[in-house]
Amino acid sequence: MPFKIVTIPCLSDNYAFLAHEPKSGHTALIDIPESKPILQTLDKHGWSLNHVLITHHHADHVDGLDAVRTAHPEAKVVGAKSDRARLPKLDIEVSEGDHIHIGDETGTILDVPGHTMGHIAYYFRQAQVAFTADSLMALGCGRVFEGTMPQMWQSLQKLAQLPPETLICSGHEYTQSNGAFAITIDPDNPELQARIAEIARQREENTPTVPSRLSQELKTNPFLRATDPKIQRYLGLDGSAPADVFAEIRRRKDHF
């Protein structure tokens, strides 16, 4: 059986995720913005915690770890070897191409620098899910704080090559504002228009817009579509290198 994925709203607009593998009963937590809603959700389901998977060092993704570790001392904390100096104490250090096992599910580590230099994603092929945090996001991508624009573009391209049915579990509820920006540079995209309407309905009902399918991101997320001639033309960058088009999209979003 595939993972049971539980999306946990945290802080004002963060998400943590629980990935429960029913056959073994093993459970992984992906990112720890705050402890209280995570511990309440584990208790609600009666799950013990086996692994904590950290995507990057930012405080809003790790600050709840101490309390979660106290409540579930058996859980092994996993994070990027390259960024261990800035991460909480790790039990398992991982790099690009390494694997992590959650019950019968095997996850592959993907280096996705840009937002931070040590940002990683966790891709579980059999379960068809990727935990991407602040790299690829619903209708967006993270700000390029530490890496370069070409690095971030390459990271997004790596994630874009995953199977289209992959569920993208990203780290924030930014989708509505991302949609408001996307329509300014892709105004004639009917799938984007329909998605924006659906997002508005979801937010009116206080329903998370995360996770999303990669297939939907490929059709509507402007940060994955720097090769699209219509977007290039709209930006006045016909025929430009995709990394340059991406950089212009990211710059415009930063000032939106």
Kinemage of the C-alpha trace (Angstrom):
@kinemage 1
@onewidth
@group {chain A} dominant
@subgroup {mainchain}
@vectorlist {calphas} color= white
{ca met a 1} P 0.000 0.000 0.000
{ca pro a 2} L 1.284 3.532 -0.748
{ca phe a 3} L 1.871 6.206 1.837
{ca lys a 4} L -0.979 7.831 3.656
{ca ile a 5} L -0.044 11.522 3.422
{ca val a 6} L -1.311 13.971 6.037
{ca thr a 7} L -0.848 17.713 5.469
{ca ile a 8} L -0.412 19.656 8.725
{ca pro a 9} L -0.861 23.438 8.740
{ca cys a 10} L 1.708 25.115 11.014
{ca leu a 11} L 2.518 28.688 12.040
{ca ser a 12} L 0.759 31.213 9.778
{ca asp a 13} L 1.390 29.620 6.372
{ca asn a 14} L 3.757 26.634 6.732
{ca tyr a 15} L 3.083 22.958 6.151
{ca ala a 16} L 4.573 19.841 7.662
{ca phe a 17} L 3.722 16.387 6.304
{ca leu a 18} L 3.334 12.938 7.777
{ca ala a 19} L 3.983 9.989 5.471
{ca his a 20} L 2.634 6.767 6.993
{ca glu a 21} L 3.465 3.414 5.427
{ca pro a 22} L 0.551 1.137 6.447
{ca lys a 23} L 2.203 -2.263 6.007
{ca ser a 24} L 5.029 -1.612 8.441
{ca gly a 25} L 3.301 1.079 10.462
{ca his a 26} L 6.325 3.322 9.993
{ca thr a 27} L 5.814 7.079 9.841
{ca ala a 28} L 8.043 9.903 8.617
{ca leu a 29} L 7.637 13.581 9.383
{ca ile a 30} L 8.821 16.035 6.760
{ca asp a 31} L 9.901 19.374 8.281
{ca ile a 32} L 9.008 20.663 11.733
{ca pro a 33} L 7.806 24.293 11.725
{ca glu a 34} L 6.256 23.906 15.184
{ca ser a 35} L 5.621 20.919 17.425
{ca lys a 36} L 2.071 21.253 18.767
{ca pro a 37} L -0.026 20.506 15.619
{ca ile a 38} L 2.401 17.743 14.603
{ca leu a 39} L 2.229 15.968 17.966
{ca gln a 40} L -1.559 16.365 18.042
{ca thr a 41} L -1.841 14.774 14.584
{ca leu a 42} L 0.417 11.857 15.522
{ca asp a 43} L -1.676 11.272 18.650
{ca lys a 44} L -4.915 11.506 16.694
{ca his a 45} L -3.813 8.724 14.347
{ca gly a 46} L -2.051 6.703 17.019
{ca trp a 47} L 1.204 6.730 15.048
{ca ser a 48} L 4.718 6.582 16.416
{ca leu a 49} L 7.409 8.492 14.574
{ca asn a 50} L 10.327 6.680 12.933
{ca his a 51} L 12.020 9.401 10.878
{ca val a 52} L 12.161 13.178 10.655
{ca leu a 53} L 13.196 14.364 7.188
{ca ile a 54} L 14.559 17.922 7.093
{ca thr a 55} L 14.636 19.766 3.762
{ca his a 56} L 16.667 22.857 4.728
{ca his a 57} L 17.977 24.883 7.623
{ca his a 58} L 15.476 27.771 7.826
{ca ala a 59} L 13.931 28.200 11.259
{ca asp a 60} L 10.354 27.820 10.021
{ca his a 61} L 11.233 24.281 8.921
{ca val a 62} L 13.150 23.069 12.001
{ca asp a 63} L 12.040 25.027 15.078
{ca gly a 64} L 9.670 22.345 16.398
{ca leu a 65} L 12.251 19.577 16.391
{ca asp a 66} L 13.314 19.555 20.052
{ca ala a 67} L 9.792 18.999 21.359
{ca val a 68} L 9.048 16.362 18.706
{ca arg a 69} L 12.299 14.565 19.547
{ca thr a 70} L 11.403 14.606 23.241
{ca ala a 71} L 8.005 13.058 22.535
{ca his a 72} L 9.377 10.550 19.980
{ca pro a 73} L 13.012 9.864 20.937
{ca glu a 74} L 13.148 6.823 18.647
{ca ala a 75} L 12.796 8.975 15.523
{ca lys a 76} L 15.934 9.286 13.383
{ca val a 77} L 16.596 12.802 12.084
{ca val a 78} L 17.708 12.984 8.442
{ca gly a 79} L 19.230 15.963 6.654
{ca ala a 80} L 21.783 17.138 4.129
{ca lys a 81} L 25.374 16.205 4.894
{ca ser a 82} L 26.552 19.310 3.052
{ca asp a 83} L 24.592 21.575 5.428
{ca arg a 84} L 25.087 19.733 8.718
{ca ala a 85} L 26.757 22.780 10.309
{ca arg a 86} L 23.498 24.752 10.017
{ca leu a 87} L 21.038 21.934 10.707
{ca pro a 88} L 20.001 20.440 14.042
{ca lys a 89} L 21.957 17.363 15.113
{ca leu a 90} L 21.427 14.664 12.485
{ca asp a 91} L 21.258 10.919 12.995
{ca ile a 92} L 21.516 10.239 9.267
{ca glu a 93} L 23.413 12.504 6.850
{ca val a 94} L 22.441 12.210 3.182
{ca ser a 95} L 23.619 13.458 -0.199
{ca glu a 96} L 22.340 13.420 -3.792
{ca gly a 97} L 21.339 9.916 -4.843
{ca asp a 98} L 21.287 8.423 -1.349
{ca his a 99} L 18.238 6.473 -0.226
{ca ile a 100} L 16.073 6.531 2.880
{ca his a 101} L 13.678 3.696 3.762
{ca ile a 102} L 10.288 4.269 5.394
{ca gly a 103} L 8.857 0.796 5.807
{ca asp a 104} L 8.598 -0.681 2.318
{ca glu a 105} L 8.939 2.731 0.652
{ca thr a 106} L 12.307 3.946 -0.624
{ca gly a 107} L 13.057 7.629 -1.035
{ca thr a 108} L 15.801 9.162 -3.151
{ca ile a 109} L 17.625 12.315 -2.088
{ca leu a 110} L 17.665 15.136 -4.660
{ca asp a 111} L 19.944 18.152 -4.280
{ca val a 112} L 17.869 21.221 -5.167
{ca pro a 113} L 19.982 24.291 -4.266
{ca gly a 114} L 18.809 27.829 -4.860
{ca his a 115} L 16.542 28.821 -1.997
{ca thr a 116} L 19.375 27.622 0.246
{ca met a 117} L 22.596 25.969 -0.848
{ca gly a 118} L 21.881 22.843 1.185
{ca his a 119} L 18.219 22.397 0.232
{ca ile a 120} L 17.245 18.804 -0.546
{ca ala a 121} L 14.039 17.110 -1.671
{ca tyr a 122} L 12.849 13.572 -0.926
{ca tyr a 123} L 11.348 11.608 -3.834
{ca phe a 124} L 9.505 8.329 -3.215
{ca arg a 125} L 9.071 6.734 -6.620
{ca gln a 126} L 6.742 3.885 -5.651
{ca ala a 127} L 4.487 6.174 -3.626
{ca gln a 128} L 4.647 8.819 -6.393
{ca val a 129} L 5.334 11.690 -3.998
{ca ala a 130} L 8.079 14.309 -3.654
{ca phe a 131} L 8.601 16.501 -0.614
{ca thr a 132} L 10.013 19.686 -2.139
{ca ala a 133} L 9.489 22.302 0.622
{ca asp a 134} L 10.717 25.684 -0.668
{ca ser a 135} L 12.204 24.560 -3.992
{ca leu a 136} L 9.258 23.694 -6.260
{ca met a 137} L 6.079 25.076 -4.706
{ca ala a 138} L 2.426 25.133 -5.690
{ca leu a 139} L 2.283 27.634 -8.582
{ca gly a 140} L 5.662 28.986 -7.535
{ca cys a 141} L 9.168 28.413 -6.227
{ca gly a 142} L 11.159 29.667 -3.274
{ca arg a 143} L 13.061 32.924 -3.336
{ca val a 144} L 16.666 32.526 -4.390
{ca phe a 145} L 18.320 33.510 -1.112
{ca glu a 146} L 21.659 31.689 -1.199
{ca gly a 147} L 22.172 30.140 -4.609
{ca thr a 148} L 22.077 31.606 -8.101
{ca met a 149} L 19.238 31.913 -10.591
{ca pro a 150} L 20.800 29.256 -12.878
{ca gln a 151} L 21.133 26.899 -9.908
{ca met a 152} L 17.473 27.337 -9.004
{ca trp a 153} L 16.431 26.802 -12.624
{ca gln a 154} L 18.448 23.574 -12.751
{ca ser a 155} L 16.906 22.416 -9.476
{ca leu a 156} L 13.414 23.037 -10.829
{ca gln a 157} L 14.285 21.238 -14.053
{ca lys a 158} L 15.436 18.228 -12.042
{ca leu a 159} L 12.070 18.119 -10.274
{ca ala a 160} L 10.191 18.730 -13.537
{ca gln a 161} L 11.661 15.488 -14.906
{ca leu a 162} L 9.844 13.391 -12.303
{ca pro a 163} L 6.769 11.487 -13.525
{ca pro a 164} L 3.838 13.872 -14.110
{ca glu a 165} L 1.628 12.014 -11.633
{ca thr a 166} L 4.050 12.822 -8.789
{ca leu a 167} L 2.405 14.526 -5.832
{ca ile a 168} L 4.355 17.678 -4.931
{ca cys a 169} L 4.303 18.374 -1.200
{ca ser a 170} L 5.642 21.901 -0.778
{ca gly a 171} L 6.213 23.957 2.321
{ca his a 172} L 3.861 26.952 2.347
{ca glu a 173} L 0.344 28.176 1.655
{ca tyr a 174} L 1.417 30.737 -0.938
{ca thr a 175} L -0.669 29.393 -3.796
{ca gln a 176} L -3.253 32.154 -4.044
{ca ser a 177} L -0.658 34.932 -4.158
{ca asn a 178} L 1.422 32.848 -6.574
{ca gly a 179} L -1.613 32.590 -8.835
{ca ala a 180} L -2.188 36.341 -8.706
{ca phe a 181} L 1.351 36.808 -10.000
{ca ala a 182} L 1.268 33.976 -12.556
{ca ile a 183} L -1.730 35.405 -14.378
{ca thr a 184} L 0.161 38.676 -14.955
{ca ile a 185} L 2.676 36.957 -17.242
{ca asp a 186} L 0.493 34.114 -18.546
{ca pro a 187} L -2.922 35.770 -18.896
{ca asp a 188} L -4.280 33.622 -21.732
{ca asn a 189} L -3.679 30.224 -20.087
{ca pro a 190} L -7.139 28.640 -19.553
{ca glu a 191} L -5.770 25.965 -17.209
{ca leu a 192} L -4.203 28.656 -15.038
{ca gln a 193} L -7.456 30.596 -15.015
{ca ala a 194} L -9.365 27.493 -13.900
{ca arg a 195} L -6.775 26.715 -11.237
{ca ile a 196} L -6.965 30.224 -9.801
{ca ala a 197} L -10.745 29.882 -9.506
{ca glu a 198} L -10.375 26.520 -7.748
{ca ile a 199} L -7.760 27.953 -5.373
{ca ala a 200} L -10.144 30.771 -4.435
{ca arg a 201} L -12.825 28.190 -3.598
{ca gln a 202} L -10.379 26.147 -1.519
{ca arg a 203} L -9.210 29.147 0.474
{ca glu a 204} L -12.779 30.295 1.120
{ca glu a 205} L -13.301 26.858 2.691
{ca asn a 206} L -9.933 27.099 4.517
{ca thr a 207} L -8.767 23.993 2.648
{ca pro a 208} L -5.038 23.588 1.940
{ca thr a 209} L -4.046 24.016 -1.701
{ca val a 210} L -1.008 21.818 -1.042
{ca pro a 211} L -0.068 19.194 -2.185
{ca ser a 212} L -0.487 19.471 -5.951
{ca arg a 213} L 0.289 17.233 -8.933
{ca leu a 214} L 3.413 17.847 -10.993
{ca ser a 215} L 1.270 17.548 -14.135
{ca gln a 216} L -0.709 20.574 -12.957
{ca glu a 217} L 2.464 22.506 -12.134
{ca leu a 218} L 3.893 21.825 -15.588
{ca lys a 219} L 0.791 23.378 -17.171
{ca thr a 220} L 0.323 26.367 -14.864
{ca asn a 221} L 3.441 27.163 -12.815
{ca pro a 222} L 5.352 29.942 -14.607
{ca phe a 223} L 8.630 28.999 -12.910
{ca leu a 224} L 8.598 25.674 -14.763
{ca arg a 225} L 7.630 27.236 -18.090
{ca ala a 226} L 10.537 29.493 -19.007
{ca thr a 227} L 10.738 27.708 -22.362
{ca asp a 228} L 7.138 28.601 -23.263
{ca pro a 229} L 7.185 30.947 -26.320
{ca lys a 230} L 4.080 32.807 -25.117
{ca ile a 231} L 5.667 33.636 -21.767
{ca gln a 232} L 8.958 34.558 -23.415
{ca arg a 233} L 7.120 36.863 -25.808
{ca tyr a 234} L 5.119 38.462 -23.006
{ca leu a 235} L 8.359 39.205 -21.156
{ca gly a 236} L 10.053 40.539 -24.292
{ca leu a 237} L 12.571 37.682 -24.147
{ca asp a 238} L 11.768 35.726 -27.310
{ca gly a 239} L 14.367 33.016 -27.878
{ca ser a 240} L 16.312 33.781 -24.710
{ca ala a 241} L 18.043 31.098 -22.660
{ca pro a 242} L 15.510 29.478 -20.307
{ca ala a 243} L 17.660 30.268 -17.257
{ca asp a 244} L 17.534 33.962 -18.206
{ca val a 245} L 13.767 33.836 -18.673
{ca phe a 246} L 13.398 32.104 -15.311
{ca ala a 247} L 15.560 34.771 -13.677
{ca glu a 248} L 13.317 37.526 -15.063
{ca ile a 249} L 10.193 35.714 -13.823
{ca arg a 250} L 11.733 35.323 -10.357
{ca arg a 251} L 12.801 38.982 -10.273
{ca arg a 252} L 9.296 40.094 -11.199
{ca lys a 253} L 7.774 37.899 -8.511
{ca asp a 254} L 10.217 39.275 -5.920
{ca his a 255} L 8.853 42.777 -6.626
{ca phe a 256} L 5.218 41.825 -7.194
